[in-house]
Amino acid sequence: MFASIAPRYDRANTVMSAGVHHWWRRRAVRWAGVRRGDAVLDCATGTGDLAIAFRRAVGAEGRVVGTDFTPEMIALARAKAQNITFEVADVTALPYDDASFDAASIAFGIRNVGDPVKGIAEMARVVRGGGRVVVVEFGKPRNRIIRWAYEKYCRMFLPRLGGAVTGKRAAYEYLELSAARFPYGEEFVALMRRAADFASIEVVPLTFGVAYLYVGVTVSANTRR
């Protein structure tokens, strides 16, 4: 499914979110707390937009790796950025050593992982103690009126827009359903806590709660039990 929408994936994202997804990614980079020279892993990187944003933050002396399980997405990401390592990999079985990154991220991808708890556990494993695991995923607005309008848009218009841009309406019907059913807010925090022993987890609603940003700080080596 993701291979079939890859060629027009970026355009569809911009049309359906009216460009707001770029702001969400900038927030994710800021909350990741990375500095110049840091190493960052971006999982389910798609065509690489978040990885590219991290590259700007860590500078030429830093290292950014983007992974995705869809080769067609990785091919497009490689064409967009030559200074980032893009690799085909499964987030539930990452081919990297423990504590090899300062931060790991996944944006709008965790709900498509067969075992999201294992995926987050793997992200936490490859992040050093005191580093951050950053997740951006869809949620539901808290305000009842805004939620009603948003849910109506998702059900009635989102699949049509996605289908019009990519020619694959069924793919966007799946994406709408998967977002509607996936846990968010405190339920997702509980999922993260099942995955790893985080020192803290912060939750940041984005755009009235249409999306949520979760930031888990990994436990430092000297405080692990």
Beta strands, then each sheet from edge to edge (+ up, - down):
strand 1: 39-43
strand 2: 63-68
strand 3: 85-88
strand 4: 101-107
strand 5: 127-138
strand 6: 198-206
strand 7: 211-218
sheet 1: 3+ 2+ 1+ 4+ 5+ 7- 6+
end
